[in-house]
Amino acid sequence: MRALALYGALGSLVLTGLTPAPAGGAVRDPAAPPAPVHHLTFGRCAAVEHLPASVECGTLTVPLDYARPGGKKIKLTVSRARATGEGKHQGALVFNPGGPGASSMQFPLYGTLPNWRRTARAYDFVGYAPRGVARSAPLSCQDPKEYAKAPTDSPRHPTAAFKREKVAQARAYARGCAQRAGADLPFYNSVNNARDLDMLRAALGEKKLTFMGASYGTYFGAVYATLFPGHVRRMIFDSVVNPEPRQIWYRNNLDQSTAFERRWKDWLRWVAKHRATYHLGSTPKAVQHSYDTALERLRRKPVNGKIGPGQLQSAFLKTGYNDAFWPMRAEALSAYLHGDAKQLIAQALPSGDAKAEENSNAVYTAVECNDAAWPHNWSTWDRDNTDLARTAPFETWDNVWMNLPCAFWPDRGQSAARGVEEAAHGTADRAAKGSPAGGELADASLHAAATDLDDALRGPRGPLDVRTEPGALPSVLLLAAERDAATPYAGALELQRRLPGSSLVTERGAGTHGVAFGPNDCVNAHVEAYLLHGKVPGHRVYCGPRAEPVPGQSLRHARQHLAHPVTGK
């Protein structure tokens, strides 16, 4: 399951901590970025970014494959708002909101929000679209219109026939990714995201990086800390992914499904407690029955011809991400069951931006499938998730369908071979037209041979073993909520063990995904002290929970708490 992007969404050597040595055996400068830097020039943002004149934009050029830094280049879009204060300027604060597949191009606007203003006086706020996202060498695996088809079903305990249909769809989706991206596909992964981040640091002219990553951003931020510990100034990891290599990514998704069940029950209890407001039942079981009634009604007759069980499930999944959704969803469900579908339409109707949604899903899939080995036998998925759905039915199977393309994902050698085929076709076409041909085919052939040799020498590889030696990394700040569903709390404890000297701030009894600069003043004080003064609290400190949502809470009030949403699935 995608870790909802916070605040607002394999090539050679890819899974090792190595970067290629320069030709001639020269010793590489450990303070240098992983490839030659193309410095950023900022100017007016493209209209498609929908950013005001106070924000400036640039383009970062990076290698597609860091093992071949002189080869194909891709361009990443970057945004920046200059620090607003006249005091000591502390450089750039780079932010990633998670995903994988989310952009932080809107991040410079956060400086206008009350909780961010003091930080914005000291730092330039820098956002960017990671590789594959939006206009940054965009990935696509499927026709967006096909991807956005609605309504869809979401059975809690699917039949064998439904499973067969979903397996076929997942196989076709993986094939579409391979066909559309070709030989480039393996290079969309977390290690390259970390290398891109270091290229961005250097291109901004920053000797050391100040970074805030949320959700999935904590994972590739931790990969960055492992690869480049000497390049770190300050890092905040908000809502922490479990980096244990055996968890990436199959087991993390199983754990997510369990955690979402717990958060769903939190919502059911809250709605039952406020039965006089919502009239959905006086017990969690009764509220679940009301939700199931809505599912069955939508299965028989989708609202507006677009909102079926799948769309209802997607909308109500957000109750597990942020408490601010609790009153909104309860009001919509109550009104729908009592004959008024207007709120349900407003909250569950597909967004209409099918291209952006398909792109985000393509990047999510590519990164997670490329990062690690997944079970290739459907029987493994079916067994594990049938068992899990007995106790955690709310999200288990939808989580499976989102990740199942990884069971059929092409390996590096298959992608390289496809690149040779594509180059051969291109060479033949150019030769038929009398144009020079041959260089692209030769390059693709050499890459395929190098990939085969690399695989033969190294054998199967797993995710990077995230960790640093004591004293290698400055103190970093971890933030976590005890009942977070998208990134269960155990992940924060695991990352703290792997980053000696790190400090963990826990929001007790809370489950909103994304802790920093929300309504918890205790958390915010620790975040500001760290960003503005470099001060960390003790090894582990605790803040009380945020206040529970208020029944009938206005949509405007809820939006204030969602001003820096987390992206994910």
PALOZA-158431 format. One record per residue: z, y, x of N, C-alpha, C in turn; residue in one letter. Coordinates in steps of 0.2 Angstrom, whole numbers, plus 5000, padded with zeros to 4 digits. Atoms other than C-alpha are relative to their C-alpha. Layout:
// residues N
ZYXZYXZYXa/...
***
This chain:
// residues 569
500049945004500050005000500050065004m/500049944997499650175006500650035000r/499449965000501150275011499750074997a/500349945003500750424999500150065005l/500049954995500250575011500550054998a/499449955001501750685013499850075000l/500049935000501850865008499350034997y/500649965003500450954998500049994992g/500550065001498750625005500249985003a/499650024995494449925087499650015007l/500450014994493549955101500349985006g/499750034994493849905119500650045002s/499349974998495649935124500450034994l/499749965005496049995107500749984998v/499350025002497649895104500449995007l/499650004994498249915122500350075001t/499849944999499250055129499650035006g/500349974994497950085143499450054998l/500649965000496650215145499549995006t/500450024994495150185156500050045006p/499949974994495250225174499350045002a/500649964998493950355181499649965005p/500550044995492450285191500350015007a/499949994993492750255209500849985001g/499350024999494550195206500550065001g/499549944999495350375207500649994995a/499450005004497050395200500050054995v/500049955006497150475183500650045000r/499449955001498250625181500449984993d/499650025006499650565169500150054995p/499949955005499750735161499350024997a/500649995003497950735157499949974993a/500250045007497250695139499549945002p/500450064999496250535137499350015001p/500749984999494550615139499950075001a/500149934999493750775144500150044994p/499849965006494350915133499550054998v/500549955002493151025123500550054996h/499549955003494251185119499850024993h/500149975006494451245102499850074999l/500149935001493651405096500150014992t/499949995007494251465079499650064997f/500449955004493351565066500149994993g/500050015007493051575048500049934997r/500150065002493351425038499449994995c/500550025004491951335029500250014992a/499849995007491951375010500349934997a/499850075003492151185006500849995001v/499350014999493951195013500450044996e/499749965005494451325000500750025003h/499449964997495651415012499950075000l/500049935000496051595012499850035007p/500249964993495451725026500650005005a/499450014995497251705033500049945004s/500050064996496851535039499350005004v/500650004996495551505053499949925002e/500250074999494651345057499649995006c/500450024994493851255072499849934999g/500250074999493051095077500249975006t/499850044994493750965089499549955002l/500550054998492550855099500449955003t/499650054997493250685103499549945001v/500450065000492450515109500149964994p/499950065005492150385096500449955003l/499750064996492650255109500350035006d/499749974994493950315122499949965006y/500250044994493350165133499450035003a/500649984998491750255134500050084999r/499949935001492250445135499350045000p/500649965000490450495139499549984995g/500550025005489650405125500050044993g/500149965007489550455106500650044999k/499549955001490550605101500150004992k/499949985007491350645084500350064999i/499749945001491950805077500550004994k/499450005005493650835068500150074998l/499949935003493950985057500850025001t/499349984998495551085062500150074996v/499849935003496451235053500650025003s/499449974997497751355059500250074997r/499749945002498851495053500450035006a/499549974994499651605067500750014997r/499349995001501451625068500150074997a/500049935004502051765056500550045003t/499549964998503551825066499850045007g/500149964994503651945080500549985006e/499550024995505051855090499749955004g/500350054995504851705102499649964997k/500550045002503351615099500049935003h/499950074997503551425101499449955000q/500650034999501751375101499849974993g/500350035006500851255088500549954997a/499750055004501651145075499549964997l/500550045003500451005071500349954995v/499750055005500650905055499549954998f/500450055003500050745048500349974994n/499650025006500450695030500049934998p/500050075001500150515031499349974997g/500650045002498950395022500149935001g/500549964996498050335032499550024995p/500549985004496650435025500250074997g/499849935003497550605021499850055005a/500249944996497050775028500650054999s/499549955000498250915033499750075000s/500349935000496951055032500350054996m/499649955004498051145019500750015003q/499449994997499551135030500250075002f/499949934999499351315036500350044994p/499749965006499751375018500749994999l/499350015001501451295019500550065002y/499549944997502151445029500150054995g/499849955005502151545013500549984995t/499550035005503351425004500750025003l/499449974997505151485005500349955005p/499650044995505851335014499749995007n/500350004994504551345027499950065004w/500149944997504551525031500350025007r/499749984994505751535045499749965006r/500450044995504851395054499350035002t/500749974999503151485051500150065004a/499949944996503851645060500049985007r/500050024993504051545076499449965002a/500550044999502551425075499350024997y/500750005004500651425072500049934997d/500050065004500451295058499349985001f/500650034999499051175063499949944996v/500250065004498251055051499349975003g/500650034999496750935053499849944996y/500250065004495750805045499949945006a/500150054995495950645056499349964999p/500750044999494350535061499949964993r/500150035006493550475045500150044994g/499749975006494350595033499650064999v/500449945003493350725023499450025005a/500649984996492150815035500149985008r/499950034993492850725051499749935001s/500350064999491550595054500249954994a/499850035006491750535036499849934999p/500150075001491950355032499849994992l/500150025007491250275016499949925000s/500150075001491250095010499749984994c/500250025007490650104992499750064997q/500249945004489650214980500650034997d/499549975004490950334974500149994993p/500050015008490450314956500249934999k/499850075001490650124958500850005001e/499350004998492350154966500550034994y/499649965005492950274952499949974993a/500150035007492450164937500749994997k/499450015004493750164924499849994992a/499350024998494650104914500049935004p/499950074997495249954924500749974997t/499450045002496549824921500549995005d/499450014995498249794930500549954997s/499650055003498949624924500649995005p/499450014996500749594931499949935003r/500150074998500349404932499349984999h/500750015001498449394934499849924999p/500350075001497449234928499649985007t/500450034995496549124940499350045000a/500649975000494949204934500050075002a/499949934997495549384937500050005007f/499950004993496049334954499349995004k/500750014997494249264958499650065000r/500449945001493449424952500350055005e/499749954995494649524963499849985008k/500250034994494249414978499350025002v/500749994999492449434976499950085001a/500149934999492649624975500250025007q/499849984993493649634991499649985005a/500450024995492449535000499450055000r/500549965000491049644994500250075003a/499849934997492049804999500050005007y/500050004992492349745017499350005002a/500750004998490449705018499750074999r/500349935000490049885012500350045005g/499749964994491249955025499649985006c/500350024995490349855038499250035000a/500749975001488549905032500050075001q/500049935000488950085030500250035007r/499749974994489950115046499749975006a/500350044995489049985057500549995006g/499650014994489649975075500550055001a/499449954999490750135073500649974997d/499450015004491950045061500649985004l/499450024996493149965074500450065003p/499749954996493550135081500450054996f/499649965004494450205066500749964999y/499450044999496250145070500550055002n/499449964998497950205074500150025007s/500049984993497850205093499550065001v/500549954999496250315092500350064997n/499749955003497150425080500550045004n/499549974995498550455093499650035006a/500449974995497250485106499750074998r/500249945003496450615095500550055000d/499549955000498050695093500250035007l/499949974993498250715112499450055002d/500549964999496550785113500150074996m/499949945004497050915099500550045004l/499449964996498650965109499650035006r/500349974994497550995125499550064998a/500449955002496251085115500350074998a/499649945002497551205108500350045005l/499749974994498151245125500749995001g/499350025000499851165122500149955006e/499850054994500651085138500349944997k/499650055004501750985126499950004993k/500250005007501550935108500750004996l/499550005005502650985094499749974993t/500350045006502250865079500549984995f/499650035006502850825062499549954996m/500350055003502250665055500449974994g/499650035006502650595037499649944998a/500250065002502450425031499549965005s/500450034995500950345040500050045006y/499949964995501050495051500549985005g/499550024996502650425058499849945005t/500250064996501750265064499650025006y/500449984994500350345074500350055004f/499649964995501550475080500449965004g/499650054995502650335087499549975005a/500550024995501050265095499950055005v/500149944996500750435102500650005005y/499450004996502550435109500049955005a/500150064995502250265117499550015005t/500549994995500650315125500150065004l/500049934997501050495130500750035000f/499349975001502950515131500150065004p/500049944996502750645144499750064997g/500449945003501650755133500450024994h/499649995006503050765119500550065002v/499549955000504050925116500549994995r/499650025006504750895099499649964995r/500350045005504350765086500549994994m/499650015006504950745068499649944996i/500350065004504650575059500350004993f/499849995006504850595041499849944995d/500250065004504950435030499649955004s/500250044994504750305043499749934999v/500350065000503550165044500349955005v/499750054996504250005051499549985006n/500550014995503349995068500049935004p/500050064997503849815073499349974999e/500750025001502149735077499949944995p/500150055005502449585066500050024993r/500049975007502649705051499350034999q/500649965001500949795054499449954999i/499849965006500249785041500249964994w/499950045006500349635030500749994998y/499350005002502249615030500350064997r/499849945002502549795028499850014993n/500249995007501549795012500449954995n/499650045004502549645005500750034999l/499349965000504149745009499950064995d/500149945004503349895000500149984993q/500050025007503149794984500749994998s/499350015002504949744984500450064999t/499649945001505549914987499850044994a/500249975006504449984973500349974994f/499650035006505249864961500750034999e/499349975001506949934965500050074998r/500149935002506350114963499850014993r/500350005007505450074947500749994995w/499450015004507150004940500550065000k/499749935000507950174946499850044994d/500349955006506750264934500249974993w/499850035006507050134920500750024998l/499349995002508950164921500150084998r/499949935001508750354922499750024993w/500349995007507550354906500549984995v/499550035005508850244897500650044999a/499449965001510250354901499850074996k/500249945004509250504893499649984994h/500450025006508750404878500050054994r/500149955006509150544866499550055001a/500549954998507850654875499349964999t/500750034999506450524877499949944995y/500150055006506750394863499649945003h/500450054998506050254874500549935001l/499650064999507550134874500750025003g/499349984997509450134878500249965006s/499950044995509350004891499450005005t/500650014996508149974906499549954997p/500550055003507449824898499750034994k/500449975006507049924882499550055002a/500549964998506250054892499449975003v/500550044997505249924901499549974994q/500350035006504749854884499550064997h/500449945002504150034879499350015005s/500649994995503050044895499549944999y/500450065001502349864892499650014993d/500349995006501949914874499450055001t/500549954998500950064881499449965004a/500550044996500049944893499549964995l/500450045005499449834879499650044996e/500449955004498949974868499450025004r/500649974996497850044882499549955002l/500550054998497149874886499549994994r/500450015006496549864868499650064999r/500449945002495950044866500250055006k/499949944995495850154882500050074997p/500049935002496250334880499450045003v/500649964998494650444881499549955004n/500550054997493750284886500149995008g/499950004993494450314904500749975002k/499350024998496350274904500249934997i/499850075001496750094904500649985003g/499450024996498149994911500050025007p/500149984993497550024929500250075001g/499849935000497650214926500750014999q/499349995002499350204918500449985006l/499650024995500050104932499950045006q/500149964995499250214945500450074999s/499649935001500050374937500849985000a/499350025000501750284935500349985006f/499850014994501750224952500450065004l/499749944997502150404957500750014999k/499350005001503850384950500449975005t/499750034994504250284965500050045006g/500149964994503650414977500550074999y/499749935001504550574970500450014993n/499649995006505950604958499750054995d/500249945004505050764952499549974994a/500450035005503850644942500449974995f/499650045005505250564932499950034993w/500049975006505350684918499350014997p/500750005002503450714917499849944997m/500350065002503050534916500449974993r/499650025006504450494903499850044994a/500249965006503850644892499349974998e/500750025002502050584893500049934996a/499950065003502550404889500250004993l/499749995007503650454874499550034995s/500549975005502250564867499549964998a/500550055001500950434869500249954994y/499850055004501950304860500150034993l/499849975006502350424846499450044997h/500749975003500450474843499750065004g/500349944997500150614855499849985008d/500350024993499050574871499950055004a/500249954995498850744878500350005006k/499750004994500150734891499749945005q/500250064996499550554896499350025003l/500749984997497750624898500150045006i/499949954994498350764909500349975006a/499750044994499350644920499649945003q/500350074998498350484921499250005000a/500750004999496550534919499750015007l/500250004993495550504935499850075002p/500149934998495350664945499350034999s/500749985000493450674945499850015007g/500349994993493350694964499949935003d/500150064998492750524966499849995008a/500250014993491950554983500650015005k/499549994995493550614991500549944999a/499650055001494550474983499749945004e/500350064997493350344989500050005008e/499949994992493350425007500749985002n/499350024999495250415007500149935001s/499950075001495250235002499749975006n/500350034995493950195015500350005007a/499649994994494950265029500649965000v/499450045001496550185023499849935002y/500250074999495650015023499849995007t/500350014993494750035040500650005005a/499549994995496350095049500549945000v/499550065001497549955042499649945002e/500350074998496249815044499850005007c/500250004992495749875062500649995004n/499449994996497549895067500349935002d/499650064999498149715066499649944996a/500350065003497649535061500449994993a/499850025007497849495042499849934999w/500250075002497849325034499350004998p/500750015002496049265032499949954994h/500150055006496449125019500350034994n/499749985006496649185001500649964998w/499450045003497849044998500750035003s/499349974997499149135010500250064995t/499949945004498949295000500349984993w/499850025007499049204983500749975000d/499450035000500549104988500650055001r/499549954998501549244996500150054994d/499949955006501249364981500149974994n/499750035006501449244967500749995000t/499350004999503149214974500350064999d/499749945000503549394976499950034993l/500149975007502849444959500549974995a/499550025004504249334951500650045000r/499449965000505549454956499850085001t/500349934999504449614960499350014997a/500750005003503049614947499750074999p/500349945002502849804945499450025004f/500649984996501649834960499749955004e/500250054995501449674969499249995000t/500750025000499649624963499650065001w/500449944999498949804963500050015008d/500049994993499549814981499649955004n/500450054997498649654985499350025000v/500749985001497049714978499750065004w/500249944996497049874988499949975007m/500050024993497349775004499549945002n/500350074999496349615001499350015004l/500649994996494749685010500149985007p/499950024993495649655026500049925002c/500150074999495549465023499349985002a/500750024999493649475025499750055005f/500249954995493649615039499649975006w/500450024994492249605053500550015006p/499749994994492949575070499650055004d/500449954995492449695085499449975002r/500650024998491149575090499550004995g/500550005006490349565073499750074999q/500249935001490349755072499550025006s/500549994994489549765090499349974999a/500650035001488249645085499650034995a/500349965006487849745069499750065004r/500249944996487649895081499349985004g/500650024997486349795091499450004995v/500650015005485349755075499850074998e/500249935002485349935069499650045005e/500449974995484849995086499349975001a/500650044999483449865087499550034994a/500549975005482749925070499850075001h/500249934998482850105075499550015005g/500549994994481950075091499349984998t/500750025002480549975082499750064995a/500249955004480450115069499750065004d/500249944996480250255083499449985004r/500650024996479050145093499450004995a/500650005005477950125077499750074999a/500249935001477950315076499750035006k/500349984994477450335094500650055004g/499549964997479150415099500449965005s/499650034995480250375114500549954997p/499550045003481350225111500349955006a/499850044995482450105120500750015002g/499349994997484050195126500549984995g/499550015005485050175110500149925000e/499950075000484649985110500449985006l/499750024994485149965128500750025000a/499349985000486750065125500449954995d/499750045005487149955110500149935003a/500050074997486749795119500649995006s/499450004995487949845134500650004997l/499350005003489349885122500149934997h/499950075003489149715113500249955006a/499950054994489149625130500750025002a/499349984998490749725135500549984996a/499650025005491549685119500249935001t/499950074999491249505121500449985006d/499650014994491949505139500750024999l/499349985001493449605134500449954996d/499750055004493849485120500149935004d/499950064996493649335132500550015005a/499549994995494749405145500750014997l/499349985002496149475134500249954994r/499850045006496049355119500350044994g/499849975006496849395102500550065002p/499549944998497849565103500350024993r/499649975006499149635091500050075001g/499949935000499649805087500450025006p/499749974994500349915101500849994999l/499350015001502249875104500350075001d/499749935000502950045100500750005003v/499350004996504450085112499950055006r/500049964994504950205126500649985004t/499450014996506150185140500550065000e/499549955001507750275140499950065005p/500249944996507450455146499350025001g/500849994999505550445145499850054995a/500249965006505550545128500550054999l/499449955002506450705123500349974994p/499750015007507550685108499650014995s/500549995006506550655092500549994994v/499650005007507150675074499749964995l/500350055006506950535061500450024994l/499749985006507250575043499849944995l/500250065005507350435029500550014994a/499650015007507950415011500249935000a/499850075001508950255008499649964995e/500450045005507950204993499350015000r/500749994999506250254999499649944998d/500450065001504950134992499449995004a/500750014996503350175002500249985007a/499850024994504250165018500849985000t/499350025001505850065016500450015006p/499549984996507450115025500049965007y/500050044994507349975038499650025005a/500549974995505850055046500350055004g/499749954996506850205051500549975005a/499550034995508250095059499649965006l/500350034995506949995068499750055005e/500349954996506050145075500550035005l/499449974996507750225081500149955006q/499850044994508050065091499550005005r/500550014995506350075099499950075004r/500049934996506550265104500750025002l/499349984998508150285114500150075000p/499949935001508950445111499850044994g/500249965006508250485094500650004995s/499549995005509250545080499849994993s/500250025007509250485062500450044995l/499649975006509650595047499849964994v/500150045006509850485031500250044994t/499949975007509750555013500349944996e/499750055003511050445005499849994992r/500150015007510650364988499450034997g/500649975002508950454987499449955001a/500650045000507250384985499350045001g/500749965000505950524986499749995007t/500450014994504650494999499850065003h/500149934997504650645010500750045000g/499349985000506350715015500050085002v/499949934997506050875025499850064995a/500149945003506051045017499949994992f/500050015007506350985000500650044997g/499549965003507851034989500749985003p/499450024997509150955001500250055006n/499849954995509951095011500349975006d/499750044994510850975022499549985005c/500650034996509250895028499650065003v/500449944998508351065029500450035006n/499649974994509751135041499949965006a/500150044994509550985053499250015002h/500749994998507651005053499850075003v/500149934997507651195056500450005007e/499750004993508951175070499649975005a/500450034995507851055078499450035002y/500749964999506151145076500150075004l/499949934998506851315080500450005007l/499550004995508251275093500049945004h/500050064996507851095099500749964999g/499350035000509651045093499949944995k/500050065004509850865086500749994998v/499350025002511350805076500149935004p/499850064997512250645081499549945000g/500450055000511450475083499849984993h/500250015007511550445065500550054996r/499749965004512050575052499849994993v/500250015007512050575033500150064996y/499949955005511750695019500049974993c/500050025007512150685001499350004997g/500750005003510750644989499950064996p/500249945004509750774980500249994993r/499850005007510150814962499549964996a/500550045004509450694949499650054996e/500449965004508050764939500350024993p/499749985006508450854923499549984994v/500550025005507750784907499750074997p/500449945003506450904899499850055006g/500149954994506250984917499350024999q/500649975001504751104916499549975005s/500550024995503151054924499950055006l/500049954995503151214934500649995005r/499550024996504851164941499949945004h/500250064997504250994945499550015006a/500549994995502751064955500350045006r/499749974994503951164966500249955004q/499850054995504651004972499549965002h/500650044998502950934974499550045004l/500449954996502351084984499749975007a/500250034993502250975000499949924998h/500050075002501750804992499849955006p/500250054995501550645002499449964997v/500550045003499950555001500049935001t/500050074999499750374999499749964994g/500350035005499250244987500549984994k/
***
